[in-house]
Amino acid sequence: MSLKSNLRGILLTHPRINPYRFSLNYTFRLLTSSFRHLPHFLIIGTSKAGKHSVLSYLNQHPDVKAGTKHNVGVYYFDSTFEYKSLSWYKSHFPTKFSKFKIIGEASGTYLNHPLAPKRIKQTLPNVKLVNFFRNPIDRAYSAYNHAFRLGWEHSSFENAIESEIERINLLNDNPEMKIDNIDTVNFLQFSYLRHGLYALNLENWFKIFEKNQFRHFSTEALDKDYSEIMNSLFTFFGIKKIKLQKEERKNIGIGMGPYDPMKEKTRNFLLDFYKPHNSNLYKLLGKKFDWDV
């Protein structure tokens, strides 16, 4: 075997020493991680609910740095917690010498992962937790179209949700069939409806964190009352209110524009499907959103 083949084998089996993975910026951030902030807040939910717009509003404040250089969040507590270090996580955030007083990220998928609350409590016990809930019907349809446009999904929306409901019912009737696998993919893909069962997911968090560590809003309200909502968050973070500029909606259709409207028959079916779940959420939060019409 040639020297080149031997070297290639070593690099493939030892990716940590692969020079092609080297980045001067990444190395600097990792080496300075001890001087970097951990987040003061996390937007834990939910996916397909306007995180990009929320971060744009947050970043209008001179004291806030929300998101990372290349993404809205790090996805540490659901995707990489098992094999990435805390130093790696901190490397994504500004140093303590920066102008920013409040740091946060918006992975938006933490809400759905069963181990995320315990992991976050262990790492950030006093963190402030924020949810932006979108009408679960629209959220499900948006998530489906996201997957369809990326080539992950090939079924119609109606067939996809019918299959998912069959899986939900099967697990409800046979809990012993639940797969004991915490890989985040198992809580992301083909879960268009389950990510909208907000109360079911949120109950897990309320067992671990005090309710006064949370703030909950709807995406629909953000479109109308962005200034009031965002300034209430700034107060929650302990910083001054500011005058905000209206932000246009971001990342519509994963940057590919709007998709075809949902069939009315399908929407009516999902109204009935989500009604009891929405009712449970309203009781849990002590507030109601205008989703049931």
C-alpha positions as CSV (number, residue, x, y, z in Angstrom):
1,M,0.0,0.0,0.0
2,S,1.4,3.4,-0.9
3,L,2.3,6.2,1.5
4,K,-0.6,8.3,0.1
5,S,-3.1,5.5,0.8
6,N,-1.8,5.0,4.3
7,L,-2.1,8.7,5.0
8,R,-5.6,8.8,3.6
9,G,-6.6,5.9,5.8
10,I,-5.2,7.7,8.9
11,L,-7.0,10.9,8.2
12,L,-10.3,9.1,7.5
13,T,-10.1,7.1,10.8
14,H,-8.8,10.0,12.9
15,P,-10.8,13.0,11.7
16,R,-9.7,15.2,14.6
17,I,-6.2,15.4,13.1
18,N,-7.4,15.9,9.6
19,P,-5.7,19.2,8.4
20,Y,-8.6,19.9,6.0
21,R,-10.8,20.4,9.1
22,F,-8.5,23.1,10.4
23,S,-9.9,26.6,10.7
24,L,-7.9,29.5,12.1
25,N,-11.2,31.2,13.3
26,Y,-12.5,28.0,14.9
27,T,-9.2,27.3,16.6
28,F,-9.1,30.9,18.0
29,R,-12.6,30.6,19.3
30,L,-12.0,27.3,20.9
31,L,-8.8,28.5,22.6
32,T,-10.6,31.6,23.9
33,S,-13.7,29.7,25.0
34,S,-12.9,30.3,28.7
35,F,-13.3,34.0,28.1
36,R,-16.6,33.6,26.3
37,H,-20.2,33.9,27.4
38,L,-22.6,31.1,27.9
39,P,-26.1,32.1,26.8
40,H,-28.4,34.2,29.0
41,F,-31.4,33.1,27.1
42,L,-32.5,30.3,24.8
43,I,-35.4,30.3,22.3
44,I,-36.3,26.6,22.8
45,G,-39.4,26.5,20.6
46,T,-40.5,26.1,18.1
47,S,-39.3,25.2,14.7
48,K,-40.9,26.8,11.6
49,A,-42.2,29.6,13.9
50,G,-40.3,32.7,12.8
51,K,-37.0,32.4,14.6
52,H,-35.1,34.4,11.9
53,S,-37.5,37.3,12.4
54,V,-37.3,37.1,16.1
55,L,-33.5,37.2,16.0
56,S,-33.6,40.2,13.7
57,Y,-35.6,42.1,16.2
58,L,-33.4,41.0,19.1
59,N,-30.3,42.1,17.3
60,Q,-31.6,45.6,16.9
61,H,-30.8,46.1,20.6
62,P,-27.3,47.3,21.1
63,D,-26.8,45.1,24.2
64,V,-28.0,41.9,22.6
65,K,-26.2,39.3,20.5
66,A,-28.7,36.6,19.4
67,G,-27.8,33.6,17.2
68,T,-24.3,32.8,15.9
69,K,-22.3,34.0,13.0
70,H,-23.7,31.4,10.5
71,N,-26.9,30.1,12.1
72,V,-29.8,31.0,14.4
73,G,-28.6,28.4,17.0
74,V,-26.0,25.8,17.9
75,Y,-28.3,22.8,18.4
76,Y,-26.0,21.7,21.2
77,F,-28.5,20.4,23.8
78,D,-30.3,18.1,21.3
79,S,-27.8,17.3,18.5
80,T,-24.2,17.4,19.7
81,F,-24.3,17.2,23.5
82,E,-23.0,13.7,23.6
83,Y,-19.8,14.3,21.7
84,K,-19.0,18.0,21.8
85,S,-17.5,19.8,24.8
86,L,-18.8,22.8,26.7
87,S,-15.8,24.7,25.4
88,W,-17.0,23.9,21.8
89,Y,-20.4,25.3,22.7
90,K,-19.0,28.5,24.2
91,S,-16.8,29.0,21.2
92,H,-19.9,30.1,19.3
93,F,-20.5,33.1,21.5
94,P,-18.9,36.5,22.0
95,T,-16.2,37.1,24.5
96,K,-16.9,38.7,27.9
97,F,-14.9,41.7,26.7
98,S,-17.4,42.4,23.9
99,K,-20.1,45.2,24.1
100,F,-22.9,42.7,24.5
101,K,-24.6,42.2,27.8
102,I,-27.2,39.6,26.8
103,I,-26.3,36.6,24.7
104,G,-28.7,33.9,23.3
105,E,-29.4,31.4,20.7
106,A,-32.5,30.1,19.0
107,S,-32.1,26.5,18.1
108,G,-35.9,26.1,18.4
109,T,-35.8,22.3,18.4
110,Y,-34.9,22.0,22.1
111,L,-38.5,22.0,23.1
112,N,-39.1,18.6,21.4
113,H,-36.1,16.6,22.7
114,P,-36.8,14.7,26.0
115,L,-33.3,15.1,27.4
116,A,-32.8,18.8,26.5
117,P,-34.4,20.2,29.7
118,K,-32.1,18.2,32.0
119,R,-29.0,19.0,29.9
120,I,-29.8,22.7,30.0
121,K,-30.6,22.7,33.7
122,Q,-27.2,21.1,34.3
123,T,-25.4,23.6,32.2
124,L,-27.5,26.8,32.4
125,P,-29.6,26.5,35.6
126,N,-30.7,30.2,35.6
127,V,-31.2,30.6,31.9
128,K,-34.2,32.4,30.6
129,L,-36.4,30.3,28.2
130,V,-38.5,31.7,25.4
131,N,-41.1,30.0,23.2
132,F,-42.7,31.4,20.0
133,F,-45.6,29.1,19.2
134,R,-47.1,29.1,15.8
135,N,-50.6,27.8,14.9
136,P,-49.7,24.1,14.9
137,I,-51.6,23.5,11.6
138,D,-49.6,26.1,9.8
139,R,-46.4,24.9,11.5
140,A,-47.0,21.3,10.4
141,Y,-47.7,22.4,6.8
142,S,-44.6,24.6,6.7
143,A,-42.4,21.8,8.1
144,Y,-43.8,19.4,5.5
145,N,-43.0,21.8,2.7
146,H,-39.6,22.4,4.1
147,A,-38.9,18.6,4.0
148,F,-40.5,18.2,0.5
149,R,-38.4,21.0,-1.0
150,L,-35.2,19.5,0.4
151,G,-36.1,16.1,-1.0
152,W,-36.6,14.4,2.4
153,E,-40.3,13.9,1.9
154,H,-41.9,12.4,-1.2
155,S,-45.5,11.8,-0.1
156,S,-48.4,14.2,-0.3
157,F,-49.1,16.2,2.9
158,E,-52.3,14.2,3.5
159,N,-50.5,10.9,3.1
160,A,-47.7,12.1,5.3
161,I,-49.9,13.1,8.2
162,E,-52.1,10.0,7.9
163,S,-49.0,7.9,8.3
164,E,-47.8,9.9,11.2
165,I,-51.2,9.6,13.0
166,E,-50.9,5.8,12.5
167,R,-47.5,5.9,14.2
168,I,-48.8,8.1,17.0
169,N,-51.7,5.7,17.7
170,L,-49.5,2.7,17.4
171,L,-47.2,4.0,20.1
172,N,-50.0,5.1,22.3
173,D,-51.5,1.6,22.2
174,N,-48.1,-0.2,22.5
175,P,-45.7,2.0,24.5
176,E,-43.3,-0.9,24.7
177,M,-42.6,-0.4,21.0
178,K,-41.0,3.0,21.6
179,I,-37.4,3.1,20.4
180,D,-34.9,3.9,23.1
181,N,-32.8,6.1,20.9
182,I,-32.1,9.7,21.8
183,D,-30.6,10.7,18.4
184,T,-32.1,14.0,17.6
185,V,-33.1,12.8,14.1
186,N,-35.7,10.6,15.8
187,F,-37.4,13.8,17.1
188,L,-37.1,15.9,14.0
189,Q,-37.9,14.1,10.8
190,F,-41.5,13.1,9.8
191,S,-42.8,14.7,13.0
192,Y,-45.0,17.4,11.4
193,L,-47.9,16.9,13.8
194,R,-46.0,15.9,16.9
195,H,-43.9,19.1,17.0
196,G,-47.3,21.0,17.4
197,L,-48.2,19.1,20.5
198,Y,-46.9,21.9,22.5
199,A,-48.4,21.1,25.9
200,L,-47.1,17.6,25.8
201,N,-43.6,18.8,25.2
202,L,-43.7,21.7,27.6
203,E,-44.9,19.7,30.5
204,N,-41.5,18.0,30.5
205,W,-39.8,21.4,30.9
206,F,-42.1,22.6,33.7
207,K,-41.0,19.6,35.8
208,I,-37.4,20.9,35.8
209,F,-37.5,24.7,35.5
210,E,-39.5,27.3,37.4
211,K,-42.3,28.8,35.4
212,N,-41.0,32.3,36.0
213,Q,-38.0,31.4,33.8
214,F,-40.2,31.2,30.8
215,R,-42.0,33.6,28.4
216,H,-44.4,32.4,25.8
217,F,-45.7,34.1,22.7
218,S,-47.4,33.3,19.4
219,T,-45.9,33.9,16.0
220,E,-49.2,35.4,14.9
221,A,-49.1,38.0,17.7
222,L,-45.5,38.9,16.8
223,D,-46.6,40.0,13.3
224,K,-49.0,42.4,14.8
225,D,-47.4,43.5,18.1
226,Y,-43.7,43.1,17.5
227,S,-42.7,46.2,19.5
228,E,-44.7,45.3,22.6
229,I,-43.6,41.7,22.5
230,M,-39.9,42.3,21.9
231,N,-39.7,45.1,24.5
232,S,-41.4,42.8,27.0
233,L,-38.5,40.4,26.3
234,F,-35.9,43.1,26.8
235,T,-37.5,43.8,30.2
236,F,-37.4,40.1,31.0
237,F,-33.7,40.2,30.1
238,G,-33.1,43.2,32.4
239,I,-32.2,45.7,29.7
240,K,-33.8,48.9,28.5
241,K,-36.6,49.1,26.0
242,I,-35.9,50.5,22.5
243,K,-37.7,51.7,19.4
244,L,-37.8,48.9,16.9
245,Q,-37.9,48.9,13.1
246,K,-40.4,46.5,11.5
247,E,-38.7,43.4,10.1
248,E,-39.9,41.6,7.0
249,R,-40.5,37.9,7.5
250,K,-37.4,35.9,7.0
251,N,-36.6,32.6,5.3
252,I,-40.0,32.1,3.8
253,G,-40.2,28.6,2.2
254,I,-36.5,28.1,3.1
255,G,-35.7,31.0,0.9
256,M,-37.7,29.6,-2.1
257,G,-40.8,31.6,-1.6
258,P,-44.4,30.7,-0.6
259,Y,-45.9,27.3,-1.3
260,D,-49.4,26.2,-2.5
261,P,-52.2,26.7,0.1
262,M,-53.4,23.7,2.2
263,K,-56.6,22.0,1.2
264,E,-59.6,23.2,3.1
265,K,-60.7,19.7,4.0
266,T,-57.2,19.0,5.4
267,R,-57.2,22.1,7.5
268,N,-60.7,21.3,8.9
269,F,-59.4,17.8,9.9
270,L,-56.4,19.3,11.7
271,L,-58.5,21.8,13.5
272,D,-60.3,18.9,15.1
273,F,-57.1,17.0,15.7
274,Y,-55.3,19.9,17.5
275,K,-58.3,21.3,19.4
276,P,-57.8,19.2,22.6
277,H,-54.0,19.7,22.5
278,N,-54.4,23.5,22.1
279,S,-56.8,23.5,25.0
280,N,-54.2,21.7,27.2
281,L,-51.6,24.4,26.2
282,Y,-54.0,27.3,27.1
283,K,-54.5,25.7,30.5
284,L,-50.8,25.2,31.0
285,L,-49.9,28.8,30.1
286,G,-53.0,30.6,31.4
287,K,-53.4,32.3,28.1
288,K,-55.1,31.6,24.8
289,F,-54.1,32.0,21.2
290,D,-56.5,32.5,18.2
291,W,-55.9,29.2,16.6
292,D,-59.2,27.3,16.8
293,V,-61.1,29.0,14.0
